[in-house]
Amino acid sequence: MGRKKDKIDGKDKREKEELDMAILVTGGAGFIGSHTCVELQESGYDVVVLDNLCNSSEKSLERVEAITGKKVTFYKGDILDRDILGRIFEKEDIVCCFHFAGV
Ligand SMILES: NC(=O)c1ccc[n+]([C@@H]2O[C@H](COP(=O)([O-])OP(=O)(O)OC[C@H]3O[C@@H](n4cnc5c(N)ncnc54)[C@H](O)[C@@H]3O)[C@@H](O)[C@H]2O)c1
């Protein structure tokens, strides 16, 4: 349970609904992205990562999960691939995006 979610009692319904929505982190397996994933999960957000692993490894996401105790929803793919972006936005309840996919 994240710090923010622990404190949710007494907060209004709208704020709780926002915390139940997911944040897309492109390049989430990379250096800045993986640290961002930890902070977001520990703040109570669900995290969806899109990364083609051209400069990283899925191991960093396993470490994120080990640190936070929460699952990262991972899509392996390129940010230029419209099909995978379409699938992600269709399937996941994305409310905003942190874009770190780049070298
Ligand atoms: N690290 C820094 O100090 C720093 C400073 C200023 C700016 N930046 C910029 O911030 C961004 C992230 O930096 P970082 O240090 O975390 O780099 P990083 O290489 O560790 O992370 C980038 C991630 O994006 C992924 N990626 C790259 N191209 C992709 C694509 N086309 N589709 C999907 N995934 C892709 C890589 O596999 C990697 O996991 C980069 O654009 C970098 O130039 C970094």
The ligand as an ORCA input file, in Angstrom:
! r2SCAN-3c Opt
* xyz 0 1
  N      20.181     11.092    -17.120
  C      20.377     12.418    -17.190
  O      21.168     13.024    -16.432
  C      19.600     13.229    -18.188
  C      19.729     14.626    -18.181
  C      18.984     15.392    -19.087
  C      18.149     14.765    -19.987
  N      18.058     13.421    -19.990
  C      17.159     12.806    -20.973
  O      16.097     12.131    -20.260
  C      15.732     10.947    -20.980
  C      15.903      9.727    -20.081
  O      17.245      9.673    -19.626
  P      17.830      8.399    -18.872
  O      19.129      8.811    -18.296
  O      16.786      7.808    -18.006
  O      18.118      7.450    -20.133
  P      18.008      5.856    -20.252
  O      18.665      5.474    -21.522
  O      18.468      5.210    -18.989
  O      16.430      5.661    -20.373
  C      15.748      5.832    -21.578
  C      14.817      4.640    -21.741
  O      14.062      4.835    -22.926
  C      14.046      3.628    -23.678
  N      13.872      4.034    -25.076
  C      14.722      4.725    -25.862
  N      14.193      4.930    -27.074
  C      12.954      4.371    -27.047
  C      11.904      4.258    -28.000
  N      12.019      4.778    -29.251
  N      10.758      3.613    -27.641
  C      10.623      3.100    -26.383
  N      11.593      3.157    -25.450
  C      12.740      3.794    -25.776
  C      15.374      2.941    -23.365
  O      15.327      1.542    -23.544
  C      15.567      3.309    -21.887
  O      14.970      2.359    -21.035
  C      16.637     10.883    -22.214
  O      15.943     11.465    -23.285
  C      17.822     11.740    -21.823
  O      18.441     12.305    -22.956
  C      18.750     12.656    -19.112
*
